[in-house]
Amino acid sequence: MFGLFKKTSELDKLQKEYEKLMADWHKLSTTNRSESDKKYAEAQKIIEQIEILKQK
């Protein structure tokens, strides 16, 4: 109940987006290789941003 109005940090947002992209990548990996590769590339950009935020 108390977490209702808690703002999510930038790191949390990036981690959720990364998890979503990786799930999409996994689903697409069996059907559409080029789209799968695009999702993986997007996920790698997100993980780089996460690493930068963790260093600060």
N, C-alpha and C positions, 0 to 999 in steps of 0.2 A: 504494500500500500504506500509506503513512504518513497519507494522508487518510482512512483508515477510521474513525478515532475523532474526527475533527475535528467540532466542533459547528458547525451552521450558524447564522449570525447572524439576527437578526430581519429585517433588510433582505433577506437572501437568501430567507427564507421568504416574505416578502411579494411579492417579485419573481416567484417561482415560482407563487404563487397568482394573481397578476395575469396571468401568461402563460397559465395554465390557463383562467381566466375569459375572456380574450380569444379563445382558441381555441374555447371553447364558444359564445361570442357569434357568432363567424364562422360556425360550423356552423348555429346556430339562425337566423341572419339570413335564410336562404333558405326556412325551413320554418315557423317560429313567431315572428312578430314580437314578440309581448308577452313571451315568455320571453327572447328576444334582448335586448330593452330592459332586462329585469331583470338579466341577466348584465352588461350594459354599465354599469348603475348600480352594481352591486357592484364592478366593476373600477375605476370612478372613485373609490369610497371607498378602495379599496386604494392607488391611485396618490396620493391625498391623504396617506395614512399614510406612504407611501414618501418623499414630499417633506418631511414633518415630520421623519422620521428623518435625512434627508440634511442638513437644516439644523443639526442638533445636532452 
